[in-house]
Amino acid sequence: MSADRAAALRSLPSVDQLLRRLADQEEVRGLTRARLTALVREALGQERTRVLEERAAPAAAETLAARVVERARQAGPFSLRPVINAQGVVLHTNLGRALMSPLALERLGAVAAAYSNLELDLARKERGSRYSHVEALLQRLTGAEDALVVNNNAAAVLLALETLAHGREVIVSRGELIEIGGEFRIPDIMLRSGATLREVGATNRTHVRDYADAITPDTALLLKVHTSNYRVVGFTADVSSRELVELGRERGIPVMEDLGSGSLIDLRPWGFPYEPTVQETVASGVDLASFSGDKLLGGPQAGIVVGRRAIVSRLQKNPWNRALRIDKFTIAALEATLYAYEAGTALQTVPTLAMLTEPLAAVRSRARRVVRRLSAGVRERLGASLVDDLAKVGGGALPTVELPTVALAVGTNAEAAMRLDEALRVGDPPVVGRITHDRLFLDCRTVLPAQVSILARALTAAAARL
Ligand SMILES: *Cc1c(COP(=O)(O)O)cnc(C)c1O
């Protein structure tokens, strides 16, 4: 390093100097001292790099402090925080999937703030089961003999395979050996559970005789997996749950179906394609069915298993179940969500269902309300216009469904769209949209009514940075 660069670096303020400068700034008040120190070090590190690379003079302490304040304002005291989903993907795994209903929030709050009867049978004053709070509801709603809830559906599948098929074979159709993003792949889960995968049929066609021919004394389970996030179209054939159950009964082998999303409501009246509900799957006679709590059901993250009592209780007794167990928050939110289904209020109160079934006119009027809250100047600067577009269900559920929606399109060219996208993402609260045809689309189907004015404010702030 040359002597002048070394001198330039030496003229940078120290961490302590910057911290003293920031001490009484309103914007950094909520931050812990350690977090603020980390932000200061980060700003100094970046400035050091800039001074060396651009052979520039170091910024003044005041400028550096302002940068830290700006970063603190954007980042806030907490890492995990609410985001406005303007991407139009209702069940967005990266954005936290399902939102909780007001009732679920109320139950969560009540149970979190006080001791609870989580594992106490109050009437008998003896140890109870945490699952008892949702078991009866799940039995009534699905018609199953018994139910169990674990951490998520991946855990449910793992637990079932480990319990029923460790050291033995599981028959699965080649058309159903799916990967659901992240690390969930049927063949990998199978391997980890200690079961051996026996693939049958072809990618596009599997017949019941393919399963029948593959059965040996080593066969422990016939597994059917919902091809959630993709569709095989054209010359295809798969085996229905009912046919598989018939074969399983004949040969004395249990049948499990991983439903993926698993809906308790037939959504055809709202224009969705036919999907067997959990109740229908249970009625087909499968021994076990599993599905996610936070996909179409619209509850907290959970893996719900329903089925025959003798088999569910084997899963319950597996030590793995203890490692995969749900906490009281999940139970409280899940009970409230299931309660809404039983009370017949789920379509109105469970946010996922409300968003999926909301009429286009209501989405349009929400989009208009956002526009009305922008000044004429901001509107012009953003080049704001309303565009009819298509939103998605997401979460690997109903991948071919396109939901009619209205987006607020902003940015008059690709460069402006990218700048707005960035400004909104790092704003407070962050807004996540999608870039389409060189414009930033803010899809209003997933923007909550209560977020209309917040979104307008965020857009006004972002416009100022153009
Ligand atoms: C989503 C999905 C899973 C994983 O469920 P998580 O609740 O996310 O663990 C498993 N199987 C299928 C078919 C799915 O669609």
The ligand as an SDF file (V2000), in Angstrom:
LIG
                    3D

 15 15  0  0  0  0  0  0  0  0999 V2000
  -45.0070  -29.2900    0.2680 C   0  0  0  0  0  0  0  0  0  0  0  0
  -44.9450  -30.7520    0.2110 C   0  0  0  0  0  0  0  0  0  0  0  0
  -44.2200  -31.4690    1.1600 C   0  0  0  0  0  0  0  0  0  0  0  0
  -43.4520  -30.7830    2.2430 C   0  0  0  0  0  0  0  0  0  0  0  0
  -44.3340  -30.1570    3.1350 O   0  0  0  0  0  0  0  0  0  0  0  0
  -43.7460  -29.1490    4.2510 P   0  0  0  0  0  0  0  0  0  0  0  0
  -44.9240  -28.8930    5.1220 O   0  0  0  0  0  0  0  0  0  0  0  0
  -43.2800  -27.9480    3.5100 O   0  0  0  0  0  0  0  0  0  0  0  0
  -42.6580  -29.8580    4.9380 O   0  0  0  0  0  0  0  0  0  0  0  0
  -44.1960  -32.8250    1.0780 C   0  0  0  0  0  0  0  0  0  0  0  0
  -44.8500  -33.4830    0.0960 N   0  0  0  0  0  0  0  0  0  0  0  0
  -45.5660  -32.8190   -0.8430 C   0  0  0  0  0  0  0  0  0  0  0  0
  -46.2680  -33.5980   -1.9090 C   0  0  0  0  0  0  0  0  0  0  0  0
  -45.6510  -31.4280   -0.8220 C   0  0  0  0  0  0  0  0  0  0  0  0
  -46.3430  -30.7690   -1.7360 O   0  0  0  0  0  0  0  0  0  0  0  0
  1  2  1  0
  2  3  1  0
  2 14  2  0
  3  4  1  0
  3 10  2  0
  4  5  1  0
  5  6  1  0
  6  7  2  0
  6  8  1  0
  6  9  1  0
 10 11  1  0
 11 12  2  0
 12 13  1  0
 12 14  1  0
 14 15  1  0
M  END
$$$$
